[in-house]
Amino acid sequence: MVNRFEHTAANLSVAEVNTQAAESVLRDQDMAKGLSELVRRQLLSRSATSAFARFREISSNHLLGLMQ
């Protein structure tokens, strides 16, 4: 009976360690996904800002050309 309890306790200990390891992997994946989404949004924002600045430059050059 004692051996059964010891065996069960050892199995539960292993299961706890495995569960913690799996949770750690999931948290790491969530963090990586979050960081990649942040970088994607930052790149989109910078691209949009650059495109708008370029559009304003082209528009102002075009207007100056029309006025001459």
Backbone as XML, in Angstrom:
<?xml version="1.0"?>
<chain id="A" units="angstrom">
  <residue number="1" name="MET">
    <atom name="N" x="0.812" y="-1.184" z="0.000"/>
    <atom name="CA" x="0.000" y="0.000" z="0.000"/>
    <atom name="C" x="0.867" y="1.264" z="0.000"/>
  </residue>
  <residue number="2" name="VAL">
    <atom name="N" x="1.943" y="1.230" z="0.817"/>
    <atom name="CA" x="2.853" y="2.376" z="0.883"/>
    <atom name="C" x="3.515" y="2.597" z="-0.471"/>
  </residue>
  <residue number="3" name="ASN">
    <atom name="N" x="3.923" y="1.499" z="-1.119"/>
    <atom name="CA" x="4.545" y="1.616" z="-2.440"/>
    <atom name="C" x="3.594" y="2.255" z="-3.443"/>
  </residue>
  <residue number="4" name="ARG">
    <atom name="N" x="2.329" y="1.915" z="-3.368"/>
    <atom name="CA" x="1.343" y="2.513" z="-4.284"/>
    <atom name="C" x="1.241" y="4.015" z="-4.073"/>
  </residue>
  <residue number="5" name="PHE">
    <atom name="N" x="1.207" y="4.421" z="-2.787"/>
    <atom name="CA" x="1.130" y="5.846" z="-2.485"/>
    <atom name="C" x="2.389" y="6.582" z="-2.970"/>
  </residue>
  <residue number="6" name="GLU">
    <atom name="N" x="3.533" y="5.979" z="-2.748"/>
    <atom name="CA" x="4.785" y="6.600" z="-3.194"/>
    <atom name="C" x="4.820" y="6.709" z="-4.717"/>
  </residue>
  <residue number="7" name="HIS">
    <atom name="N" x="4.382" y="5.654" z="-5.375"/>
    <atom name="CA" x="4.344" y="5.643" z="-6.836"/>
    <atom name="C" x="3.382" y="6.726" z="-7.351"/>
  </residue>
  <residue number="8" name="THR">
    <atom name="N" x="2.216" y="6.827" z="-6.737"/>
    <atom name="CA" x="1.225" y="7.828" z="-7.126"/>
    <atom name="C" x="1.768" y="9.238" z="-6.886"/>
  </residue>
  <residue number="9" name="ALA">
    <atom name="N" x="2.429" y="9.441" z="-5.765"/>
    <atom name="CA" x="3.010" y="10.743" z="-5.453"/>
    <atom name="C" x="4.086" y="11.104" z="-6.471"/>
  </residue>
  <residue number="10" name="ALA">
    <atom name="N" x="4.906" y="10.139" z="-6.851"/>
    <atom name="CA" x="5.950" y="10.387" z="-7.847"/>
    <atom name="C" x="5.332" y="10.725" z="-9.199"/>
  </residue>
  <residue number="11" name="ASN">
    <atom name="N" x="4.283" y="10.005" z="-9.590"/>
    <atom name="CA" x="3.606" y="10.290" z="-10.855"/>
    <atom name="C" x="2.993" y="11.688" z="-10.854"/>
  </residue>
  <residue number="12" name="LEU">
    <atom name="N" x="2.381" y="12.067" z="-9.736"/>
    <atom name="CA" x="1.789" y="13.405" z="-9.638"/>
    <atom name="C" x="2.858" y="14.489" z="-9.703"/>
  </residue>
  <residue number="13" name="SER">
    <atom name="N" x="3.998" y="14.222" z="-9.125"/>
    <atom name="CA" x="5.108" y="15.170" z="-9.167"/>
    <atom name="C" x="5.597" y="15.366" z="-10.600"/>
  </residue>
  <residue number="14" name="VAL">
    <atom name="N" x="5.729" y="14.267" z="-11.311"/>
    <atom name="CA" x="6.148" y="14.334" z="-12.722"/>
    <atom name="C" x="5.099" y="15.064" z="-13.548"/>
  </residue>
  <residue number="15" name="ALA">
    <atom name="N" x="3.835" y="14.773" z="-13.284"/>
    <atom name="CA" x="2.752" y="15.436" z="-14.015"/>
    <atom name="C" x="2.763" y="16.936" z="-13.746"/>
  </residue>
  <residue number="16" name="GLU">
    <atom name="N" x="3.058" y="17.333" z="-12.521"/>
    <atom name="CA" x="3.123" y="18.761" z="-12.180"/>
    <atom name="C" x="4.264" y="19.446" z="-12.932"/>
  </residue>
  <residue number="17" name="VAL">
    <atom name="N" x="5.420" y="18.816" z="-12.958"/>
    <atom name="CA" x="6.567" y="19.383" z="-13.675"/>
    <atom name="C" x="6.251" y="19.505" z="-15.168"/>
  </residue>
  <residue number="18" name="ASN">
    <atom name="N" x="5.651" y="18.480" z="-15.743"/>
    <atom name="CA" x="5.305" y="18.514" z="-17.164"/>
    <atom name="C" x="4.268" y="19.604" z="-17.461"/>
  </residue>
  <residue number="19" name="THR">
    <atom name="N" x="3.306" y="19.766" z="-16.565"/>
    <atom name="CA" x="2.291" y="20.802" z="-16.741"/>
    <atom name="C" x="2.930" y="22.180" z="-16.683"/>
  </residue>
  <residue number="20" name="GLN">
    <atom name="N" x="3.823" y="22.393" z="-15.753"/>
    <atom name="CA" x="4.513" y="23.680" z="-15.651"/>
    <atom name="C" x="5.360" y="23.956" z="-16.895"/>
  </residue>
  <residue number="21" name="ALA">
    <atom name="N" x="6.015" y="22.933" z="-17.401"/>
    <atom name="CA" x="6.818" y="23.101" z="-18.614"/>
    <atom name="C" x="5.931" y="23.454" z="-19.805"/>
  </residue>
  <residue number="22" name="ALA">
    <atom name="N" x="4.800" y="22.792" z="-19.921"/>
    <atom name="CA" x="3.874" y="23.080" z="-21.019"/>
    <atom name="C" x="3.330" y="24.500" z="-20.905"/>
  </residue>
  <residue number="23" name="GLU">
    <atom name="N" x="2.996" y="24.912" z="-19.696"/>
    <atom name="CA" x="2.501" y="26.279" z="-19.486"/>
    <atom name="C" x="3.569" y="27.303" z="-19.865"/>
  </residue>
  <residue number="24" name="SER">
    <atom name="N" x="4.804" y="27.031" z="-19.528"/>
    <atom name="CA" x="5.908" y="27.925" z="-19.867"/>
    <atom name="C" x="6.052" y="28.071" z="-21.381"/>
  </residue>
  <residue number="25" name="VAL">
    <atom name="N" x="5.949" y="26.957" z="-22.091"/>
    <atom name="CA" x="6.036" y="26.990" z="-23.559"/>
    <atom name="C" x="4.902" y="27.829" z="-24.137"/>
  </residue>
  <residue number="26" name="LEU">
    <atom name="N" x="3.709" y="27.648" z="-23.620"/>
    <atom name="CA" x="2.559" y="28.424" z="-24.104"/>
    <atom name="C" x="2.734" y="29.910" z="-23.824"/>
  </residue>
  <residue number="27" name="ARG">
    <atom name="N" x="3.226" y="30.253" z="-22.656"/>
    <atom name="CA" x="3.461" y="31.665" z="-22.334"/>
    <atom name="C" x="4.516" y="32.258" z="-23.258"/>
  </residue>
  <residue number="28" name="ASP">
    <atom name="N" x="5.575" y="31.512" z="-23.536"/>
    <atom name="CA" x="6.616" y="31.991" z="-24.446"/>
    <atom name="C" x="6.051" y="32.224" z="-25.842"/>
  </residue>
  <residue number="29" name="GLN">
    <atom name="N" x="5.204" y="31.311" z="-26.295"/>
    <atom name="CA" x="4.599" y="31.471" z="-27.623"/>
    <atom name="C" x="3.676" y="32.676" z="-27.655"/>
  </residue>
  <residue number="30" name="ASP">
    <atom name="N" x="2.906" y="32.900" z="-26.590"/>
    <atom name="CA" x="2.034" y="34.068" z="-26.519"/>
    <atom name="C" x="2.852" y="35.354" z="-26.551"/>
  </residue>
  <residue number="31" name="MET">
    <atom name="N" x="3.979" y="35.361" z="-25.841"/>
    <atom name="CA" x="4.841" y="36.540" z="-25.810"/>
    <atom name="C" x="5.423" y="36.797" z="-27.194"/>
  </residue>
  <residue number="32" name="ALA">
    <atom name="N" x="5.887" y="35.752" z="-27.865"/>
    <atom name="CA" x="6.449" y="35.913" z="-29.203"/>
    <atom name="C" x="5.383" y="36.418" z="-30.172"/>
  </residue>
  <residue number="33" name="LYS">
    <atom name="N" x="4.182" y="35.886" z="-30.073"/>
    <atom name="CA" x="3.093" y="36.332" z="-30.947"/>
    <atom name="C" x="2.769" y="37.798" z="-30.678"/>
  </residue>
  <residue number="34" name="GLY">
    <atom name="N" x="2.710" y="38.176" z="-29.423"/>
    <atom name="CA" x="2.430" y="39.562" z="-29.061"/>
    <atom name="C" x="3.497" y="40.516" z="-29.570"/>
  </residue>
  <residue number="35" name="LEU">
    <atom name="N" x="4.752" y="40.120" z="-29.422"/>
    <atom name="CA" x="5.847" y="40.968" z="-29.898"/>
    <atom name="C" x="5.839" y="41.099" z="-31.421"/>
  </residue>
  <residue number="36" name="SER">
    <atom name="N" x="5.575" y="40.004" z="-32.110"/>
    <atom name="CA" x="5.548" y="40.085" z="-33.572"/>
    <atom name="C" x="4.382" y="40.955" z="-34.046"/>
  </residue>
  <residue number="37" name="GLU">
    <atom name="N" x="3.255" y="40.912" z="-33.345"/>
    <atom name="CA" x="2.118" y="41.778" z="-33.697"/>
    <atom name="C" x="2.458" y="43.240" z="-33.437"/>
  </residue>
  <residue number="38" name="LEU">
    <atom name="N" x="3.151" y="43.526" z="-32.349"/>
    <atom name="CA" x="3.579" y="44.895" z="-32.053"/>
    <atom name="C" x="4.507" y="45.417" z="-33.143"/>
  </residue>
  <residue number="39" name="VAL">
    <atom name="N" x="5.483" y="44.616" z="-33.537"/>
    <atom name="CA" x="6.422" y="45.026" z="-34.587"/>
    <atom name="C" x="5.683" y="45.238" z="-35.905"/>
  </residue>
  <residue number="40" name="ARG">
    <atom name="N" x="4.740" y="44.367" z="-36.216"/>
    <atom name="CA" x="3.967" y="44.508" z="-37.452"/>
    <atom name="C" x="3.203" y="45.823" z="-37.459"/>
  </residue>
  <residue number="41" name="ARG">
    <atom name="N" x="2.558" y="46.140" z="-36.347"/>
    <atom name="CA" x="1.788" y="47.389" z="-36.258"/>
    <atom name="C" x="2.699" y="48.606" z="-36.353"/>
  </residue>
  <residue number="42" name="GLN">
    <atom name="N" x="3.864" y="48.527" z="-35.728"/>
    <atom name="CA" x="4.800" y="49.648" z="-35.806"/>
    <atom name="C" x="5.282" y="49.859" z="-37.244"/>
  </residue>
  <residue number="43" name="LEU">
    <atom name="N" x="5.573" y="48.762" z="-37.938"/>
    <atom name="CA" x="6.015" y="48.879" z="-39.327"/>
    <atom name="C" x="4.918" y="49.451" z="-40.215"/>
  </residue>
  <residue number="44" name="LEU">
    <atom name="N" x="3.681" y="49.022" z="-40.002"/>
    <atom name="CA" x="2.566" y="49.571" z="-40.772"/>
    <atom name="C" x="2.395" y="51.062" z="-40.502"/>
  </residue>
  <residue number="45" name="SER">
    <atom name="N" x="2.514" y="51.445" z="-39.257"/>
    <atom name="CA" x="2.378" y="52.859" z="-38.896"/>
    <atom name="C" x="3.480" y="53.695" z="-39.528"/>
  </residue>
  <residue number="46" name="ARG">
    <atom name="N" x="4.705" y="53.227" z="-39.460"/>
    <atom name="CA" x="5.830" y="53.966" z="-40.066"/>
    <atom name="C" x="5.684" y="54.042" z="-41.573"/>
  </residue>
  <residue number="47" name="SER">
    <atom name="N" x="5.244" y="52.957" z="-42.183"/>
    <atom name="CA" x="5.053" y="52.946" z="-43.632"/>
    <atom name="C" x="3.969" y="53.935" z="-44.041"/>
  </residue>
  <residue number="48" name="ALA">
    <atom name="N" x="2.882" y="53.960" z="-43.291"/>
    <atom name="CA" x="1.792" y="54.886" z="-43.600"/>
    <atom name="C" x="2.252" y="56.329" z="-43.437"/>
  </residue>
  <residue number="49" name="THR">
    <atom name="N" x="3.010" y="56.607" z="-42.399"/>
    <atom name="CA" x="3.528" y="57.960" z="-42.180"/>
    <atom name="C" x="4.459" y="58.371" z="-43.310"/>
  </residue>
  <residue number="50" name="SER">
    <atom name="N" x="5.331" y="57.469" z="-43.710"/>
    <atom name="CA" x="6.257" y="57.759" z="-44.818"/>
    <atom name="C" x="5.499" y="57.965" z="-46.125"/>
  </residue>
  <residue number="51" name="ALA">
    <atom name="N" x="4.513" y="57.136" z="-46.376"/>
    <atom name="CA" x="3.733" y="57.267" z="-47.605"/>
    <atom name="C" x="2.984" y="58.598" z="-47.627"/>
  </residue>
  <residue number="52" name="PHE">
    <atom name="N" x="2.409" y="58.986" z="-46.502"/>
    <atom name="CA" x="1.680" y="60.252" z="-46.440"/>
    <atom name="C" x="2.633" y="61.425" z="-46.642"/>
  </residue>
  <residue number="53" name="ALA">
    <atom name="N" x="3.807" y="61.385" z="-46.039"/>
    <atom name="CA" x="4.795" y="62.452" z="-46.211"/>
    <atom name="C" x="5.217" y="62.554" z="-47.676"/>
  </residue>
  <residue number="54" name="ARG">
    <atom name="N" x="5.430" y="61.421" z="-48.298"/>
    <atom name="CA" x="5.818" y="61.404" z="-49.718"/>
    <atom name="C" x="4.683" y="61.951" z="-50.586"/>
  </residue>
  <residue number="55" name="PHE">
    <atom name="N" x="3.445" y="61.595" z="-50.260"/>
    <atom name="CA" x="2.294" y="62.100" z="-50.990"/>
    <atom name="C" x="2.218" y="63.620" z="-50.888"/>
  </residue>
  <residue number="56" name="ARG">
    <atom name="N" x="2.425" y="64.147" z="-49.676"/>
    <atom name="CA" x="2.390" y="65.607" z="-49.501"/>
    <atom name="C" x="3.493" y="66.274" z="-50.308"/>
  </residue>
  <residue number="57" name="GLU">
    <atom name="N" x="4.665" y="65.677" z="-50.334"/>
    <atom name="CA" x="5.791" y="66.235" z="-51.098"/>
    <atom name="C" x="5.468" y="66.253" z="-52.591"/>
  </residue>
  <residue number="58" name="ILE">
    <atom name="N" x="4.953" y="65.140" z="-53.084"/>
    <atom name="CA" x="4.607" y="65.053" z="-54.514"/>
    <atom name="C" x="3.491" y="66.041" z="-54.840"/>
  </residue>
  <residue number="59" name="SER">
    <atom name="N" x="2.488" y="66.134" z="-53.982"/>
    <atom name="CA" x="1.367" y="67.044" z="-54.220"/>
    <atom name="C" x="1.839" y="68.481" z="-54.248"/>
  </residue>
  <residue number="60" name="SER">
    <atom name="N" x="2.700" y="68.858" z="-53.316"/>
    <atom name="CA" x="3.167" y="70.227" z="-53.285"/>
    <atom name="C" x="4.050" y="70.527" z="-54.484"/>
  </residue>
  <residue number="61" name="ASN">
    <atom name="N" x="4.867" y="69.569" z="-54.910"/>
    <atom name="CA" x="5.677" y="69.762" z="-56.127"/>
    <atom name="C" x="4.776" y="69.885" z="-57.350"/>
  </residue>
  <residue number="62" name="HIS">
    <atom name="N" x="3.734" y="69.111" z="-57.401"/>
    <atom name="CA" x="2.799" y="69.148" z="-58.528"/>
    <atom name="C" x="2.082" y="70.498" z="-58.582"/>
  </residue>
  <residue number="63" name="LEU">
    <atom name="N" x="1.641" y="70.968" z="-57.414"/>
    <atom name="CA" x="0.972" y="72.272" z="-57.369"/>
    <atom name="C" x="1.911" y="73.387" z="-57.777"/>
  </residue>
  <residue number="64" name="LEU">
    <atom name="N" x="3.164" y="73.341" z="-57.331"/>
    <atom name="CA" x="4.147" y="74.359" z="-57.723"/>
    <atom name="C" x="4.381" y="74.330" z="-59.222"/>
  </residue>
  <residue number="65" name="GLY">
    <atom name="N" x="4.411" y="73.145" z="-59.796"/>
    <atom name="CA" x="4.591" y="73.002" z="-61.242"/>
    <atom name="C" x="3.409" y="73.572" z="-62.007"/>
  </residue>
  <residue number="66" name="LEU">
    <atom name="N" x="2.225" y="73.395" z="-61.493"/>
    <atom name="CA" x="1.038" y="73.943" z="-62.150"/>
    <atom name="C" x="1.002" y="75.470" z="-62.077"/>
  </residue>
  <residue number="67" name="MET">
    <atom name="N" x="1.523" y="76.011" z="-60.992"/>
    <atom name="CA" x="1.482" y="77.458" z="-60.812"/>
    <atom name="C" x="2.503" y="78.165" z="-61.701"/>
  </residue>
  <residue number="68" name="GLN">
    <atom name="N" x="3.491" y="77.485" z="-62.179"/>
    <atom name="CA" x="4.532" y="78.127" z="-62.991"/>
    <atom name="C" x="4.137" y="78.242" z="-64.423"/>
  </residue>
</chain>
